[in-house]
Amino acid sequence: MSAALIVADMPNPAAQKAYIGRLFDRAAASYDQVGHTLFGQAGAALVAAAALRPGECVLDVGCGRGASLFPAVEAVGASGSVTGIDLAAAMVEATRADIARRGIANASVAVGDAESPPFRPHSFDAVLAGFVLFFLPHPAAALGSFAGLLRPGGRLALSTFADPSVQEIAFAQTCGEAVAPYLPSPPMSDNRPPLQRFRTAESVTRPLQALGFVDVRSDRRDFDSPVQCWHWLWSGGLRGLVELVPPDRRHDARAAYIAAVGQLSRPADSIALTGSVRFTTARSPS
Ligand SMILES: C[S@@+](CC[C@H](N)C(=O)[O-])C[C@H]1O[C@@H](n2cnc3c(N)ncnc32)[C@H](O)[C@@H]1O
């Protein structure tokens, strides 16, 4: 919703991680399962950007419900392998169940912190990190540890949110203003991540170049994302905002949200947005 509602300083890294882990635990059951959302499309695009090849060994950091993990399994084939880690145990459990349900033998997931991935140096051909970097208290250190995990010539592929379109800004403003009266004031605790980070090319490419990555490039791409309903708000990071609405006011907040969406689109309670994503790729030196 409005940037002002989502962004705040994050003075305490441990509290930030605890907040994020618990938030995505609560979101795990419906994360990426509500309609045809951005994450599935962007996950497939991230894997394409990483140019994975059959037989490769891939790490997916902050794997969530597998938006990039499952396309990566397809790309590396039976002779390759994909390992996912995520801070949120419920995300890991749900994705592990999806792996089993699909009968996939060469993928595994575990609880793990992107800032200290528990793997031997130079053990991966590629590292993927879809919509994770901005959640980390120490993103440059995390990028450094990804560099250490890659084999010489290995590839890193990251996605972050790009600058929002005029339409996304209007959506965030209109719906943010509709829900704001139901939020406690001030609405934010001090445990919220600055999601605005890494929106520009330079903000992502510069730390990678400083770490010695080569062939660094960053491109923006837009995706149609048709479902932005009230239920969708609960399925991802925005859940942290709507959870602040006291339970006895949620019915009214939902009605206000639907009315606001109705001003922007028909039918109400579902608006088609174009989401803007930044894909950044880099190679560790050979
Ligand atoms: C927006 S979701 C993206 C999930 C998935 N990569 C995708 O593209 O759909 C962010 C994910 O990163 C995870 N995450 C956040 N901080 C993390 C950390 N320090 N270590 C590992 N995972 C983390 C969250 O639990 C969540 O599952």
The ligand as an ORCA input file, in Angstrom:
! r2SCAN-3c Opt
* xyz 0 1
  C       8.840    -12.167     -1.108
  S       9.244    -13.806     -0.610
  C      10.001    -14.459     -2.097
  C       9.928    -15.960     -2.166
  C      10.371    -16.550     -3.490
  N      11.786    -16.363     -3.726
  C       9.553    -15.965     -4.613
  O      10.143    -15.352     -5.521
  O       8.321    -16.122     -4.596
  C      10.663    -13.597      0.428
  C      11.106    -14.883      1.050
  O      12.399    -14.658      1.610
  C      12.446    -15.281      2.871
  N      13.493    -14.617      3.665
  C      13.490    -13.372      4.174
  N      14.626    -13.125      4.854
  C      15.381    -14.253      4.743
  C      16.657    -14.630      5.225
  N      17.401    -13.814      5.980
  N      17.109    -15.854      4.922
  C      16.364    -16.720      4.186
  N      15.140    -16.419      3.717
  C      14.647    -15.200      3.984
  C      11.038    -15.125      3.428
  O      10.766    -16.032      4.463
  C      10.199    -15.364      2.181
  O       9.885    -16.712      2.005
*
